[in-house]
Amino acid sequence: GSSQAAVVSCLPGDGISGFRAAFLASRSWTQIDPATVAGTPLAALGAVELLRAESLAMTCSIAAHLLAAFARQPRRFDLGALRQLNLGGEAIVPAIVARLRRLLDANGAEACV
């Protein structure tokens, strides 16, 4: 993302990953507490849609919760502004990344995500 990107971050704010999103990489930054997203995983996609965010940051565990919630309660999101997905803070699971990519693509995210 560019220095002008709007970011939605579900990463903990207590580490370098969370602070990088907050202070270095965005024109606007929205932090969703990881515990909140764990309870309401689709909130991350809702925030991207509402804010027309260009960047989304989360752990692979949060992505897995999001995918499970979407499977239980599918809906359409307008993710056309999303340009960048940042996964970090823990090990990356390729199968989760592939499923998340398909979900993002199906909801209008750019192919470069």
C-alpha positions in Angstrom: 0.0 0.0 0.0 1.0 3.6 -0.4 1.5 6.1 2.3 -2.0 7.3 1.5 -3.7 4.0 2.2 -6.6 3.7 4.7 -5.8 0.7 6.9 -8.0 -1.6 9.0 -5.8 -3.5 11.5 -6.9 -6.5 13.6 -3.3 -7.0 14.8 -2.5 -6.4 18.5 -1.4 -2.9 19.1 1.3 -4.0 21.5 3.9 -5.1 18.9 5.8 -3.6 16.1 3.3 -4.9 13.5 0.4 -3.1 15.1 2.3 0.1 15.5 3.6 0.1 12.0 0.1 0.0 10.7 -0.9 2.8 13.0 1.9 5.3 12.6 3.8 4.6 9.4 1.6 3.2 6.6 -1.7 5.0 6.5 -3.6 8.2 6.0 -6.2 6.8 8.3 -6.0 3.8 10.6 -8.8 1.9 12.3 -7.8 -0.6 15.0 -10.2 -3.4 15.7 -9.3 -5.2 18.9 -8.3 -8.8 18.2 -10.7 -10.1 20.9 -13.6 -8.2 19.3 -12.8 -9.7 15.9 -12.5 -13.2 17.5 -16.1 -12.8 18.7 -17.4 -11.0 15.6 -15.0 -12.0 12.8 -17.0 -10.4 9.9 -16.5 -7.0 11.6 -13.1 -6.9 9.8 -14.7 -7.1 6.4 -17.5 -4.8 7.4 -15.0 -2.2 8.4 -13.1 -2.5 5.1 -16.4 -2.1 3.3 -17.6 0.9 5.4 -14.3 2.8 5.4 -13.3 1.8 1.8 -10.0 0.7 3.3 -7.2 -0.2 1.0 -5.3 -2.3 3.4 -6.3 -5.0 5.9 -4.0 -6.5 8.5 -4.7 -9.6 10.6 -3.2 -12.8 11.9 -3.9 -16.2 10.3 -5.9 -17.2 13.3 -8.2 -14.2 12.8 -8.5 -15.1 9.1 -9.5 -18.7 10.1 -12.2 -17.3 12.4 -13.4 -15.0 9.6 -13.6 -17.8 7.1 -15.6 -20.0 9.6 -18.0 -17.1 10.3 -18.5 -16.5 6.6 -19.2 -20.2 6.0 -21.9 -20.0 8.7 -23.3 -16.7 7.7 -22.4 -15.8 4.1 -23.1 -12.3 2.8 -21.8 -10.0 0.2 -19.2 -7.3 1.0 -18.0 -4.5 -1.3 -14.3 -4.8 -1.0 -13.5 -3.0 -4.2 -11.1 -0.6 -2.5 -9.0 -3.3 -0.9 -5.5 -3.5 -2.4 -3.3 -5.1 0.3 -3.7 -7.9 2.8 -1.1 -8.1 5.6 -0.9 -11.4 7.5 1.5 -11.5 10.4 2.1 -12.0 14.1 2.1 -15.8 13.8 2.8 -18.6 11.3 1.1 -18.3 7.9 -1.1 -21.3 6.9 -1.2 -21.5 3.1 -4.6 -23.2 3.0 -6.1 -20.4 5.0 -4.5 -17.8 2.8 -5.9 -19.5 -0.3 -9.4 -19.6 1.1 -9.2 -16.0 2.2 -8.0 -15.0 -1.2 -11.0 -16.7 -2.8 -13.3 -14.9 -0.4 -11.7 -11.5 -1.0 -11.8 -12.0 -4.8 -15.5 -13.0 -4.7 -16.2 -9.8 -2.9 -14.5 -7.5 -5.4 -10.9 -7.1 -3.9 -8.2 -6.3 -6.5 -6.4 -9.3 -7.9 -3.2 -7.9 -6.4 -4.4 -8.6 -2.9 
